[in-house]
Amino acid sequence: MAMLCRVVTGIAGGVLGAGAMAALQIPLRGWLRRKGTPGALADSGIGFQAAFRLPEPTAVTAQRLLWRSTFGLEHPLASALMVHAGFGASAGLFYACFVPRGIALALGFGVVLWLGATEGVLPRLKLTKTARRSSVEIQAFGLGEHLLYACLLHQVRRSYCQTGR
């Protein structure tokens, strides 16, 4: 039963966290536009930028994953949200199954996720600019978003899975 709780809360917390990250960008899209560096690729530091710039990393990823379908081209925001939620759920599941309890460990997970995914993998896949070509403000915002994600993961797990199980 404890493993089932971890699986469910990891996936749910991951989707909630990914949604919160995306939602946070909507009221800040003007600031994000001003702080972003010009160019065809999105700044490093943020994996989801559909609220203010298309194409963006998750929309491009969705188009690559759905290459036989026109859905990604016809609905870039919806496909980007699906990819972001899917990645958030996967990372949340990993967190719930392998990261011990504790807010410090959750925050550490958020930092590692930010460094690995948005600062490492996305630029290597040519979905975002490298960290050197990106705005420091955007990178700091991306780190903050991933810390928010980690806090939500921690809280969902804490709220629904009893200690000692």
DORODO-989336 format. One record per atom (N, C-alpha, C): residue in three letters; atom name; x, y, z. Coordinates in nm, 3 decimals. Layout:
% residues N
R | residu | atome | x | y | z
R | ALA | CA | X | Y | Z
...
//
This chain:
% residues 165
R | residu | atome | x | y | z
R | MET | N | 0.081 | -0.120 | 0.000
R | MET | CA | 0.000 | 0.000 | 0.000
R | MET | C | 0.086 | 0.127 | 0.000
R | ALA | N | 0.199 | 0.119 | 0.071
R | ALA | CA | 0.286 | 0.236 | 0.077
R | ALA | C | 0.343 | 0.268 | -0.061
R | MET | N | 0.378 | 0.164 | -0.138
R | MET | CA | 0.434 | 0.189 | -0.272
R | MET | C | 0.328 | 0.250 | -0.363
R | LEU | N | 0.205 | 0.203 | -0.352
R | LEU | CA | 0.097 | 0.260 | -0.432
R | LEU | C | 0.079 | 0.408 | -0.399
R | CYS | N | 0.088 | 0.442 | -0.271
R | CYS | CA | 0.076 | 0.582 | -0.231
R | CYS | C | 0.190 | 0.664 | -0.291
R | ARG | N | 0.310 | 0.610 | -0.290
R | ARG | CA | 0.425 | 0.681 | -0.349
R | ARG | C | 0.405 | 0.703 | -0.498
R | VAL | N | 0.361 | 0.600 | -0.568
R | VAL | CA | 0.341 | 0.610 | -0.713
R | VAL | C | 0.236 | 0.715 | -0.745
R | VAL | N | 0.122 | 0.707 | -0.677
R | VAL | CA | 0.012 | 0.801 | -0.705
R | VAL | C | 0.051 | 0.943 | -0.669
R | THR | N | 0.111 | 0.962 | -0.552
R | THR | CA | 0.147 | 1.099 | -0.513
R | THR | C | 0.263 | 1.153 | -0.596
R | GLY | N | 0.353 | 1.067 | -0.640
R | GLY | CA | 0.462 | 1.113 | -0.727
R | GLY | C | 0.410 | 1.163 | -0.860
R | ILE | N | 0.322 | 1.085 | -0.921
R | ILE | CA | 0.265 | 1.126 | -1.050
R | ILE | C | 0.178 | 1.250 | -1.033
R | ALA | N | 0.089 | 1.248 | -0.934
R | ALA | CA | -0.001 | 1.363 | -0.912
R | ALA | C | 0.077 | 1.489 | -0.876
R | GLY | N | 0.174 | 1.475 | -0.787
R | GLY | CA | 0.256 | 1.589 | -0.749
R | GLY | C | 0.337 | 1.643 | -0.864
R | GLY | N | 0.386 | 1.552 | -0.950
R | GLY | CA | 0.463 | 1.593 | -1.068
R | GLY | C | 0.378 | 1.671 | -1.167
R | VAL | N | 0.256 | 1.623 | -1.191
R | VAL | CA | 0.166 | 1.695 | -1.283
R | VAL | C | 0.127 | 1.830 | -1.222
R | LEU | N | 0.096 | 1.831 | -1.093
R | LEU | CA | 0.062 | 1.957 | -1.024
R | LEU | C | 0.178 | 2.055 | -1.031
R | GLY | N | 0.298 | 2.007 | -1.005
R | GLY | CA | 0.416 | 2.093 | -1.009
R | GLY | C | 0.443 | 2.148 | -1.148
R | ALA | N | 0.430 | 2.062 | -1.250
R | ALA | CA | 0.451 | 2.106 | -1.388
R | ALA | C | 0.346 | 2.210 | -1.427
R | GLY | N | 0.223 | 2.188 | -1.384
R | GLY | CA | 0.117 | 2.285 | -1.412
R | GLY | C | 0.142 | 2.418 | -1.343
R | ALA | N | 0.188 | 2.412 | -1.219
R | ALA | CA | 0.218 | 2.536 | -1.146
R | ALA | C | 0.332 | 2.613 | -1.212
R | MET | N | 0.432 | 2.540 | -1.262
R | MET | CA | 0.543 | 2.606 | -1.332
R | MET | C | 0.493 | 2.680 | -1.455
R | ALA | N | 0.408 | 2.613 | -1.533
R | ALA | CA | 0.354 | 2.674 | -1.654
R | ALA | C | 0.264 | 2.792 | -1.620
R | ALA | N | 0.179 | 2.774 | -1.518
R | ALA | CA | 0.086 | 2.881 | -1.479
R | ALA | C | 0.159 | 3.003 | -1.426
R | LEU | N | 0.272 | 2.983 | -1.360
R | LEU | CA | 0.350 | 3.094 | -1.305
R | LEU | C | 0.400 | 3.187 | -1.416
R | GLN | N | 0.424 | 3.132 | -1.534
R | GLN | CA | 0.477 | 3.213 | -1.643
R | GLN | C | 0.373 | 3.306 | -1.705
R | ILE | N | 0.246 | 3.272 | -1.693
R | ILE | CA | 0.143 | 3.352 | -1.761
R | ILE | C | 0.140 | 3.495 | -1.711
R | PRO | N | 0.130 | 3.520 | -1.579
R | PRO | CA | 0.128 | 3.661 | -1.536
R | PRO | C | 0.263 | 3.731 | -1.552
R | LEU | N | 0.368 | 3.655 | -1.569
R | LEU | CA | 0.503 | 3.713 | -1.579
R | LEU | C | 0.555 | 3.716 | -1.722
R | ARG | N | 0.469 | 3.688 | -1.821
R | ARG | CA | 0.518 | 3.678 | -1.959
R | ARG | C | 0.580 | 3.807 | -2.011
R | GLY | N | 0.531 | 3.922 | -1.971
R | GLY | CA | 0.593 | 4.049 | -2.013
R | GLY | C | 0.735 | 4.061 | -1.960
R | TRP | N | 0.753 | 4.033 | -1.834
R | TRP | CA | 0.886 | 4.038 | -1.772
R | TRP | C | 0.978 | 3.935 | -1.837
R | LEU | N | 0.925 | 3.813 | -1.860
R | LEU | CA | 1.005 | 3.708 | -1.922
R | LEU | C | 1.047 | 3.746 | -2.063
R | ARG | N | 0.959 | 3.811 | -2.138
R | ARG | CA | 0.995 | 3.856 | -2.273
R | ARG | C | 1.108 | 3.959 | -2.268
R | ARG | N | 1.098 | 4.052 | -2.172
R | ARG | CA | 1.201 | 4.156 | -2.161
R | ARG | C | 1.336 | 4.098 | -2.118
R | LYS | N | 1.334 | 3.997 | -2.034
R | LYS | CA | 1.459 | 3.940 | -1.981
R | LYS | C | 1.518 | 3.832 | -2.071
R | GLY | N | 1.438 | 3.775 | -2.159
R | GLY | CA | 1.488 | 3.673 | -2.250
R | GLY | C | 1.581 | 3.732 | -2.353
R | THR | N | 1.676 | 3.654 | -2.398
R | THR | CA | 1.768 | 3.700 | -2.501
R | THR | C | 1.708 | 3.670 | -2.638
R | PRO | N | 1.730 | 3.758 | -2.736
R | PRO | CA | 1.671 | 3.736 | -2.869
R | PRO | C | 1.729 | 3.612 | -2.937
R | GLY | N | 1.649 | 3.555 | -3.023
R | GLY | CA | 1.694 | 3.440 | -3.101
R | GLY | C | 1.583 | 3.339 | -3.122
R | ALA | N | 1.610 | 3.243 | -3.208
R | ALA | CA | 1.510 | 3.142 | -3.243
R | ALA | C | 1.488 | 3.044 | -3.130
R | LEU | N | 1.591 | 3.015 | -3.051
R | LEU | CA | 1.578 | 2.921 | -2.941
R | LEU | C | 1.542 | 2.993 | -2.812
R | ALA | N | 1.469 | 2.924 | -2.726
R | ALA | CA | 1.436 | 2.978 | -2.594
R | ALA | C | 1.560 | 2.983 | -2.507
R | ASP | N | 1.557 | 3.067 | -2.406
R | ASP | CA | 1.667 | 3.075 | -2.311
R | ASP | C | 1.678 | 2.945 | -2.232
R | SER | N | 1.800 | 2.911 | -2.194
R | SER | CA | 1.822 | 2.800 | -2.104
R | SER | C | 1.766 | 2.839 | -1.968
R | GLY | N | 1.724 | 2.744 | -1.890
R | GLY | CA | 1.674 | 2.774 | -1.756
R | GLY | C | 1.527 | 2.745 | -1.742
R | ILE | N | 1.453 | 2.754 | -1.851
R | ILE | CA | 1.309 | 2.729 | -1.846
R | ILE | C | 1.277 | 2.626 | -1.953
R | GLY | N | 1.210 | 2.521 | -1.914
R | GLY | CA | 1.174 | 2.418 | -2.010
R | GLY | C | 1.039 | 2.441 | -2.074
R | PHE | N | 0.955 | 2.522 | -2.013
R | PHE | CA | 0.822 | 2.544 | -2.067
R | PHE | C | 0.801 | 2.694 | -2.084
R | GLN | N | 0.787 | 2.740 | -2.207
R | GLN | CA | 0.771 | 2.882 | -2.232
R | GLN | C | 0.655 | 2.911 | -2.326
R | ALA | N | 0.559 | 2.821 | -2.333
R | ALA | CA | 0.449 | 2.838 | -2.428
R | ALA | C | 0.363 | 2.959 | -2.395
R | ALA | N | 0.369 | 3.004 | -2.272
R | ALA | CA | 0.287 | 3.119 | -2.235
R | ALA | C | 0.331 | 3.247 | -2.305
R | PHE | N | 0.455 | 3.250 | -2.354
R | PHE | CA | 0.501 | 3.375 | -2.413
R | PHE | C | 0.587 | 3.359 | -2.537
R | ARG | N | 0.620 | 3.238 | -2.577
R | ARG | CA | 0.706 | 3.222 | -2.694
R | ARG | C | 0.686 | 3.083 | -2.756
R | LEU | N | 0.648 | 3.082 | -2.879
R | LEU | CA | 0.638 | 2.956 | -2.954
R | LEU | C | 0.720 | 2.971 | -3.081
R | PRO | N | 0.792 | 2.874 | -3.130
R | PRO | CA | 0.803 | 2.743 | -3.067
R | PRO | C | 0.892 | 2.748 | -2.944
R | GLU | N | 0.869 | 2.660 | -2.854
R | GLU | CA | 0.949 | 2.651 | -2.733
R | GLU | C | 0.984 | 2.505 | -2.709
R | PRO | N | 1.067 | 2.475 | -2.610
R | PRO | CA | 1.123 | 2.340 | -2.598
R | PRO | C | 1.020 | 2.228 | -2.594
R | THR | N | 0.915 | 2.241 | -2.514
R | THR | CA | 0.821 | 2.131 | -2.504
R | THR | C | 0.734 | 2.118 | -2.627
R | ALA | N | 0.705 | 2.228 | -2.695
R | ALA | CA | 0.627 | 2.220 | -2.820
R | ALA | C | 0.711 | 2.152 | -2.929
R | VAL | N | 0.839 | 2.185 | -2.936
R | VAL | CA | 0.927 | 2.122 | -3.034
R | VAL | C | 0.942 | 1.973 | -3.002
R | THR | N | 0.956 | 1.940 | -2.874
R | THR | CA | 0.964 | 1.800 | -2.833
R | THR | C | 0.837 | 1.727 | -2.870
R | ALA | N | 0.721 | 1.789 | -2.847
R | ALA | CA | 0.594 | 1.726 | -2.882
R | ALA | C | 0.586 | 1.701 | -3.033
R | GLN | N | 0.631 | 1.796 | -3.112
R | GLN | CA | 0.630 | 1.777 | -3.257
R | GLN | C | 0.720 | 1.662 | -3.298
R | ARG | N | 0.834 | 1.648 | -3.230
R | ARG | CA | 0.926 | 1.537 | -3.260
R | ARG | C | 0.866 | 1.403 | -3.218
R | LEU | N | 0.800 | 1.401 | -3.101
R | LEU | CA | 0.740 | 1.277 | -3.052
R | LEU | C | 0.618 | 1.236 | -3.134
R | LEU | N | 0.543 | 1.334 | -3.182
R | LEU | CA | 0.421 | 1.308 | -3.258
R | LEU | C | 0.445 | 1.328 | -3.407
R | TRP | N | 0.560 | 1.286 | -3.457
R | TRP | CA | 0.602 | 1.319 | -3.593
R | TRP | C | 0.508 | 1.266 | -3.699
R | ARG | N | 0.431 | 1.164 | -3.672
R | ARG | CA | 0.337 | 1.114 | -3.772
R | ARG | C | 0.201 | 1.181 | -3.761
R | SER | N | 0.186 | 1.266 | -3.664
R | SER | CA | 0.059 | 1.332 | -3.641
R | SER | C | 0.073 | 1.483 | -3.666
R | THR | N | -0.035 | 1.546 | -3.703
R | THR | CA | -0.034 | 1.692 | -3.719
R | THR | C | -0.078 | 1.762 | -3.591
R | PHE | N | -0.111 | 1.683 | -3.487
R | PHE | CA | -0.160 | 1.742 | -3.362
R | PHE | C | -0.062 | 1.844 | -3.305
R | GLY | N | 0.067 | 1.809 | -3.302
R | GLY | CA | 0.168 | 1.899 | -3.246
R | GLY | C | 0.177 | 2.032 | -3.320
R | LEU | N | 0.157 | 2.028 | -3.451
R | LEU | CA | 0.161 | 2.152 | -3.530
R | LEU | C | 0.031 | 2.232 | -3.517
R | GLU | N | -0.081 | 2.161 | -3.511
R | GLU | CA | -0.211 | 2.227 | -3.504
R | GLU | C | -0.242 | 2.280 | -3.364
R | HIS | N | -0.187 | 2.215 | -3.262
R | HIS | CA | -0.216 | 2.252 | -3.123
R | HIS | C | -0.085 | 2.259 | -3.043
R | PRO | N | 0.001 | 2.355 | -3.073
R | PRO | CA | 0.132 | 2.357 | -3.006
R | PRO | C | 0.123 | 2.377 | -2.855
R | LEU | N | 0.030 | 2.458 | -2.808
R | LEU | CA | 0.019 | 2.480 | -2.665
R | LEU | C | -0.028 | 2.353 | -2.594
R | ALA | N | -0.130 | 2.288 | -2.647
R | ALA | CA | -0.181 | 2.165 | -2.586
R | ALA | C | -0.075 | 2.056 | -2.588
R | SER | N | -0.006 | 2.041 | -2.699
R | SER | CA | 0.097 | 1.937 | -2.706
R | SER | C | 0.213 | 1.969 | -2.613
R | ALA | N | 0.249 | 2.097 | -2.601
R | ALA | CA | 0.356 | 2.137 | -2.509
R | ALA | C | 0.315 | 2.107 | -2.364
R | LEU | N | 0.189 | 2.136 | -2.331
R | LEU | CA | 0.141 | 2.107 | -2.195
R | LEU | C | 0.144 | 1.957 | -2.167
R | MET | N | 0.109 | 1.876 | -2.265
R | MET | CA | 0.112 | 1.730 | -2.246
R | MET | C | 0.254 | 1.680 | -2.222
R | VAL | N | 0.349 | 1.729 | -2.300
R | VAL | CA | 0.488 | 1.686 | -2.283
R | VAL | C | 0.540 | 1.732 | -2.147
R | HIS | N | 0.510 | 1.857 | -2.110
R | HIS | CA | 0.558 | 1.909 | -1.983
R | HIS | C | 0.496 | 1.833 | -1.866
R | ALA | N | 0.367 | 1.806 | -1.873
R | ALA | CA | 0.300 | 1.729 | -1.767
R | ALA | C | 0.353 | 1.587 | -1.762
R | GLY | N | 0.380 | 1.528 | -1.877
R | GLY | CA | 0.435 | 1.393 | -1.880
R | GLY | C | 0.574 | 1.386 | -1.820
R | PHE | N | 0.657 | 1.484 | -1.852
R | PHE | CA | 0.791 | 1.488 | -1.793
R | PHE | C | 0.781 | 1.514 | -1.643
R | GLY | N | 0.690 | 1.605 | -1.604
R | GLY | CA | 0.671 | 1.632 | -1.462
R | GLY | C | 0.624 | 1.510 | -1.386
R | ALA | N | 0.533 | 1.433 | -1.446
R | ALA | CA | 0.484 | 1.310 | -1.382
R | ALA | C | 0.597 | 1.207 | -1.370
R | SER | N | 0.678 | 1.195 | -1.473
R | SER | CA | 0.790 | 1.099 | -1.470
R | SER | C | 0.891 | 1.137 | -1.363
R | ALA | N | 0.925 | 1.264 | -1.357
R | ALA | CA | 1.021 | 1.309 | -1.255
R | ALA | C | 0.960 | 1.294 | -1.116
R | GLY | N | 0.831 | 1.322 | -1.103
R | GLY | CA | 0.763 | 1.305 | -0.974
R | GLY | C | 0.761 | 1.160 | -0.929
R | LEU | N | 0.740 | 1.070 | -1.023
R | LEU | CA | 0.741 | 0.927 | -0.991
R | LEU | C | 0.881 | 0.885 | -0.945
R | PHE | N | 0.983 | 0.931 | -1.015
R | PHE | CA | 1.121 | 0.902 | -0.974
R | PHE | C | 1.146 | 0.954 | -0.833
R | TYR | N | 1.105 | 1.079 | -0.808
R | TYR | CA | 1.122 | 1.141 | -0.677
R | TYR | C | 1.054 | 1.057 | -0.568
R | ALA | N | 0.929 | 1.021 | -0.591
R | ALA | CA | 0.853 | 0.949 | -0.490
R | ALA | C | 0.911 | 0.811 | -0.460
R | CYS | N | 0.968 | 0.748 | -0.561
R | CYS | CA | 1.021 | 0.612 | -0.543
R | CYS | C | 1.165 | 0.607 | -0.491
R | PHE | N | 1.244 | 0.710 | -0.518
R | PHE | CA | 1.387 | 0.700 | -0.488
R | PHE | C | 1.444 | 0.808 | -0.396
R | VAL | N | 1.372 | 0.916 | -0.373
R | VAL | CA | 1.425 | 1.024 | -0.288
R | VAL | C | 1.362 | 1.013 | -0.150
R | PRO | N | 1.445 | 0.998 | -0.046
R | PRO | CA | 1.390 | 0.990 | 0.090
R | PRO | C | 1.314 | 1.118 | 0.127
R | ARG | N | 1.230 | 1.105 | 0.228
R | ARG | CA | 1.150 | 1.219 | 0.274
R | ARG | C | 1.239 | 1.332 | 0.327
R | GLY | N | 1.187 | 1.453 | 0.318
R | GLY | CA | 1.256 | 1.569 | 0.373
R | GLY | C | 1.255 | 1.684 | 0.275
R | ILE | N | 1.226 | 1.802 | 0.326
R | ILE | CA | 1.217 | 1.919 | 0.238
R | ILE | C | 1.354 | 1.952 | 0.178
R | ALA | N | 1.461 | 1.934 | 0.254
R | ALA | CA | 1.595 | 1.964 | 0.201
R | ALA | C | 1.628 | 1.872 | 0.083
R | LEU | N | 1.590 | 1.745 | 0.095
R | LEU | CA | 1.615 | 1.651 | -0.015
R | LEU | C | 1.525 | 1.684 | -0.134
R | ALA | N | 1.404 | 1.727 | -0.107
R | ALA | CA | 1.313 | 1.766 | -0.216
R | ALA | C | 1.370 | 1.887 | -0.290
R | LEU | N | 1.418 | 1.986 | -0.217
R | LEU | CA | 1.477 | 2.104 | -0.280
R | LEU | C | 1.603 | 2.066 | -0.359
R | GLY | N | 1.683 | 1.976 | -0.302
R | GLY | CA | 1.800 | 1.927 | -0.375
R | GLY | C | 1.759 | 1.858 | -0.504
R | PHE | N | 1.651 | 1.782 | -0.501
R | PHE | CA | 1.599 | 1.717 | -0.620
R | PHE | C | 1.559 | 1.822 | -0.724
R | GLY | N | 1.495 | 1.930 | -0.679
R | GLY | CA | 1.456 | 2.038 | -0.771
R | GLY | C | 1.576 | 2.102 | -0.838
R | VAL | N | 1.682 | 2.123 | -0.762
R | VAL | CA | 1.805 | 2.182 | -0.818
R | VAL | C | 1.869 | 2.087 | -0.919
R | VAL | N | 1.877 | 1.959 | -0.884
R | VAL | CA | 1.937 | 1.860 | -0.974
R | VAL | C | 1.853 | 1.848 | -1.102
R | LEU | N | 1.721 | 1.849 | -1.087
R | LEU | CA | 1.633 | 1.842 | -1.203
R | LEU | C | 1.654 | 1.963 | -1.294
R | TRP | N | 1.663 | 2.082 | -1.235
R | TRP | CA | 1.687 | 2.204 | -1.312
R | TRP | C | 1.821 | 2.197 | -1.384
R | LEU | N | 1.926 | 2.161 | -1.311
R | LEU | CA | 2.059 | 2.153 | -1.372
R | LEU | C | 2.064 | 2.048 | -1.482
R | GLY | N | 2.010 | 1.931 | -1.452
R | GLY | CA | 2.018 | 1.822 | -1.548
R | GLY | C | 1.932 | 1.843 | -1.671
R | ALA | N | 1.807 | 1.881 | -1.650
R | ALA | CA | 1.714 | 1.892 | -1.763
R | ALA | C | 1.730 | 2.023 | -1.838
R | THR | N | 1.711 | 2.134 | -1.769
R | THR | CA | 1.707 | 2.262 | -1.841
R | THR | C | 1.844 | 2.322 | -1.870
R | GLU | N | 1.941 | 2.290 | -1.787
R | GLU | CA | 2.074 | 2.345 | -1.812
R | GLU | C | 2.164 | 2.247 | -1.886
R | GLY | N | 2.129 | 2.118 | -1.883
R | GLY | CA | 2.212 | 2.018 | -1.947
R | GLY | C | 2.150 | 1.957 | -2.072
R | VAL | N | 2.040 | 1.887 | -2.055
R | VAL | CA | 1.982 | 1.809 | -2.165
R | VAL | C | 1.921 | 1.898 | -2.274
R | LEU | N | 1.838 | 1.994 | -2.236
R | LEU | CA | 1.770 | 2.076 | -2.338
R | LEU | C | 1.867 | 2.150 | -2.430
R | PRO | N | 1.973 | 2.213 | -2.379
R | PRO | CA | 2.068 | 2.276 | -2.472
R | PRO | C | 2.140 | 2.174 | -2.561
R | ARG | N | 2.171 | 2.058 | -2.507
R | ARG | CA | 2.240 | 1.955 | -2.588
R | ARG | C | 2.150 | 1.902 | -2.700
R | LEU | N | 2.020 | 1.901 | -2.676
R | LEU | CA | 1.925 | 1.859 | -2.780
R | LEU | C | 1.888 | 1.975 | -2.873
R | LYS | N | 1.951 | 2.090 | -2.850
R | LYS | CA | 1.926 | 2.211 | -2.929
R | LYS | C | 1.781 | 2.256 | -2.921
R | LEU | N | 1.723 | 2.240 | -2.800
R | LEU | CA | 1.587 | 2.289 | -2.775
R | LEU | C | 1.590 | 2.425 | -2.706
R | THR | N | 1.701 | 2.457 | -2.640
R | THR | CA | 1.720 | 2.587 | -2.577
R | THR | C | 1.863 | 2.635 | -2.602
R | LYS | N | 1.886 | 2.763 | -2.573
R | LYS | CA | 2.023 | 2.816 | -2.579
R | LYS | C | 2.104 | 2.757 | -2.465
R | THR | N | 2.234 | 2.765 | -2.478
R | THR | CA | 2.320 | 2.724 | -2.368
R | THR | C | 2.310 | 2.826 | -2.256
R | ALA | N | 2.355 | 2.786 | -2.139
R | ALA | CA | 2.349 | 2.876 | -2.023
R | ALA | C | 2.427 | 3.005 | -2.049
R | ARG | N | 2.541 | 2.996 | -2.119
R | ARG | CA | 2.622 | 3.116 | -2.147
R | ARG | C | 2.550 | 3.215 | -2.237
R | ARG | N | 2.460 | 3.167 | -2.323
R | ARG | CA | 2.389 | 3.255 | -2.416
R | ARG | C | 2.253 | 3.298 | -2.364
R | SER | N | 2.224 | 3.265 | -2.239
R | SER | CA | 2.093 | 3.293 | -2.181
R | SER | C | 2.100 | 3.399 | -2.074
R | SER | N | 1.989 | 3.460 | -2.050
R | SER | CA | 1.977 | 3.563 | -1.947
R | SER | C | 1.990 | 3.502 | -1.808
R | VAL | N | 2.068 | 3.566 | -1.722
R | VAL | CA | 2.083 | 3.521 | -1.583
R | VAL | C | 1.949 | 3.528 | -1.511
R | GLU | N | 1.870 | 3.630 | -1.541
R | GLU | CA | 1.739 | 3.644 | -1.477
R | GLU | C | 1.646 | 3.528 | -1.514
R | ILE | N | 1.648 | 3.487 | -1.641
R | ILE | CA | 1.566 | 3.375 | -1.684
R | ILE | C | 1.614 | 3.246 | -1.618
R | GLN | N | 1.745 | 3.229 | -1.608
R | GLN | CA | 1.797 | 3.110 | -1.541
R | GLN | C | 1.757 | 3.107 | -1.394
R | ALA | N | 1.765 | 3.220 | -1.326
R | ALA | CA | 1.724 | 3.226 | -1.185
R | ALA | C | 1.574 | 3.197 | -1.171
R | PHE | N | 1.495 | 3.250 | -1.264
R | PHE | CA | 1.351 | 3.221 | -1.263
R | PHE | C | 1.327 | 3.072 | -1.283
R | GLY | N | 1.399 | 3.010 | -1.375
R | GLY | CA | 1.386 | 2.866 | -1.399
R | GLY | C | 1.422 | 2.785 | -1.275
R | LEU | N | 1.527 | 2.824 | -1.206
R | LEU | CA | 1.563 | 2.756 | -1.082
R | LEU | C | 1.449 | 2.771 | -0.980
R | GLY | N | 1.396 | 2.892 | -0.968
R | GLY | CA | 1.285 | 2.915 | -0.876
R | GLY | C | 1.164 | 2.828 | -0.909
R | GLU | N | 1.134 | 2.815 | -1.038
R | GLU | CA | 1.023 | 2.729 | -1.079
R | GLU | C | 1.046 | 2.584 | -1.038
R | HIS | N | 1.168 | 2.537 | -1.053
R | HIS | CA | 1.197 | 2.399 | -1.018
R | HIS | C | 1.195 | 2.378 | -0.866
R | LEU | N | 1.229 | 2.480 | -0.791
R | LEU | CA | 1.216 | 2.472 | -0.645
R | LEU | C | 1.068 | 2.469 | -0.605
R | LEU | N | 0.985 | 2.547 | -0.674
R | LEU | CA | 0.839 | 2.540 | -0.651
R | LEU | C | 0.788 | 2.400 | -0.682
R | TYR | N | 0.830 | 2.344 | -0.794
R | TYR | CA | 0.793 | 2.207 | -0.833
R | TYR | C | 0.829 | 2.110 | -0.721
R | ALA | N | 0.951 | 2.119 | -0.670
R | ALA | CA | 0.998 | 2.029 | -0.564
R | ALA | C | 0.916 | 2.046 | -0.436
R | CYS | N | 0.883 | 2.170 | -0.402
R | CYS | CA | 0.801 | 2.194 | -0.282
R | CYS | C | 0.662 | 2.131 | -0.296
R | LEU | N | 0.603 | 2.141 | -0.414
R | LEU | CA | 0.473 | 2.080 | -0.438
R | LEU | C | 0.481 | 1.928 | -0.432
R | LEU | N | 0.586 | 1.870 | -0.490
R | LEU | CA | 0.607 | 1.726 | -0.480
R | LEU | C | 0.615 | 1.683 | -0.334
R | HIS | N | 0.695 | 1.754 | -0.258
R | HIS | CA | 0.713 | 1.722 | -0.116
R | HIS | C | 0.581 | 1.732 | -0.041
R | GLN | N | 0.506 | 1.839 | -0.066
R | GLN | CA | 0.381 | 1.860 | 0.007
R | GLN | C | 0.276 | 1.755 | -0.026
R | VAL | N | 0.263 | 1.720 | -0.154
R | VAL | CA | 0.165 | 1.617 | -0.192
R | VAL | C | 0.202 | 1.484 | -0.126
R | ARG | N | 0.328 | 1.448 | -0.130
R | ARG | CA | 0.372 | 1.323 | -0.067
R | ARG | C | 0.349 | 1.326 | 0.083
R | ARG | N | 0.383 | 1.437 | 0.145
R | ARG | CA | 0.367 | 1.452 | 0.290
R | ARG | C | 0.221 | 1.446 | 0.332
R | SER | N | 0.134 | 1.505 | 0.251
R | SER | CA | -0.007 | 1.513 | 0.284
R | SER | C | -0.079 | 1.379 | 0.273
R | TYR | N | -0.036 | 1.295 | 0.180
R | TYR | CA | -0.113 | 1.174 | 0.152
R | TYR | C | -0.044 | 1.043 | 0.190
R | CYS | N | 0.083 | 1.044 | 0.212
R | CYS | CA | 0.151 | 0.920 | 0.251
R | CYS | C | 0.197 | 0.933 | 0.395
R | GLN | N | 0.150 | 0.845 | 0.479
R | GLN | CA | 0.181 | 0.849 | 0.622
R | GLN | C | 0.327 | 0.813 | 0.644
R | THR | N | 0.389 | 0.876 | 0.743
R | THR | CA | 0.527 | 0.845 | 0.781
R | THR | C | 0.532 | 0.703 | 0.835
R | GLY | N | 0.638 | 0.635 | 0.804
R | GLY | CA | 0.656 | 0.499 | 0.855
R | GLY | C | 0.600 | 0.392 | 0.764
R | ARG | N | 0.535 | 0.427 | 0.657
R | ARG | CA | 0.481 | 0.327 | 0.565
R | ARG | C | 0.571 | 0.310 | 0.446
//
